[in-house]
Structure formats: C-alpha cells, structure tokens
Amino acid sequence: MFASLQRPILVRLTTCVAWLGLCASLPAQQNNAPATSDVNSSAANDTIAQHTLLSDLPYATVDGHELKLDLYIPAGATEPRLVVWIHGGGWRGG
C-alpha cells in the first residue's frame, strides 16, 4: 500500500525539481526599451521651460522649523490646477 502512494509523490517531486532547475537555468530577461524620460524628453523640456518657479515658500512652522514648498506655476495659466507631490522616502527611512 505504501509503495503505491510513494510513486505519485516521487513523480511530483521529480517534476517540481526539474521545473525549478529549468527556471533557474534560464537567463534573466533583458529590457531594451528606452526609458520613459528619453521618449518624450523634448516635450517635457518644453513644458518645464514654460513656468514660473516660486521656491522655498514657507507653509507651516513646526517646533521653530519652517516647512517649505516649491510652487511651479505654468506660464499663461489663468486658473492653474494644483498637484500636491509628497515624497514619502523619509517616512520609511528616517
């Protein structure tokens, strides 16, 4: 009875080990697509060039330290939209 149960287990185990070996032997896939910043760099530069920058604007004070932001205003915008960009890197590492 145990011999009949061991055979399917050995077949499955051998199949799994063979698949793992095959996957481990395949080379990593290379991505030769250009970076997104390269694709539309001229359009991005045109957009970035057409703005007014107000930098280091204090928006709050915490424990005597001013919290500052940079405000980019598109050139010629009469009612520009606001995008708030929060970089959370300091929340994870410091």
C-alpha positions in Angstrom: 0.0 0.0 0.0 2.8 2.5 0.9 4.6 1.7 -2.4 1.6 2.8 -4.4 1.4 6.1 -2.5 5.2 6.8 -2.8 5.2 6.6 -6.6 2.9 9.6 -7.3 4.8 11.6 -4.7 8.2 10.8 -6.3 6.8 11.7 -9.7 5.5 15.0 -8.5 8.7 15.8 -6.6 10.9 14.9 -9.6 8.7 17.1 -11.8 8.9 20.1 -9.4 12.7 19.7 -9.2 13.0 19.6 -13.0 10.9 22.7 -13.4 12.9 24.6 -10.7 16.1 23.6 -12.4 14.8 24.7 -15.8 13.6 28.1 -14.4 16.9 28.6 -12.6 18.9 28.0 -15.8 17.1 30.5 -17.9 18.8 33.9 -18.3 17.2 36.9 -16.9 15.1 38.8 -19.3 16.6 42.0 -20.7 14.5 45.1 -21.4 15.9 47.1 -24.2 13.0 49.6 -24.3 14.1 53.2 -23.9 13.5 54.9 -20.6 10.3 57.0 -20.5 12.3 60.1 -19.8 14.1 59.5 -23.1 11.0 59.0 -25.2 9.4 62.4 -24.6 12.3 64.4 -23.4 11.9 67.3 -25.8 8.2 67.7 -25.0 9.0 67.5 -21.3 11.7 70.1 -21.6 9.3 72.5 -23.5 6.7 72.1 -20.7 9.2 72.5 -17.9 10.7 75.6 -19.5 7.3 77.4 -19.6 6.7 78.0 -15.9 7.3 80.4 -13.0 9.0 78.8 -10.0 8.4 80.1 -6.5 10.8 78.2 -4.3 11.1 77.7 -0.6 7.7 79.1 0.3 7.0 78.5 4.0 3.6 77.0 4.5 3.9 76.0 8.2 6.2 76.2 11.2 6.8 73.1 13.5 8.9 73.4 16.6 10.5 76.6 15.3 11.4 75.0 11.9 9.8 76.3 8.7 8.3 73.8 6.4 8.8 74.9 2.8 7.5 74.0 -0.6 8.3 74.8 -4.2 5.4 76.1 -6.4 5.6 75.7 -10.2 3.1 77.9 -12.0 2.5 77.2 -15.7 3.1 80.2 -18.0 0.0 81.9 -19.1 -2.3 79.9 -16.8 -5.2 81.9 -15.5 -6.7 79.2 -13.3 -4.0 76.5 -12.9 -4.7 73.2 -11.2 -2.8 72.2 -8.1 -0.9 68.9 -7.8 0.5 68.0 -4.3 3.5 65.8 -4.6 4.5 64.2 -1.3 7.8 62.3 -1.3 7.5 59.7 1.4 11.0 58.4 1.5 11.7 59.9 4.8 8.7 58.1 6.3 10.3 54.8 5.6 14.0 55.5 6.4 14.2 58.4 8.7 
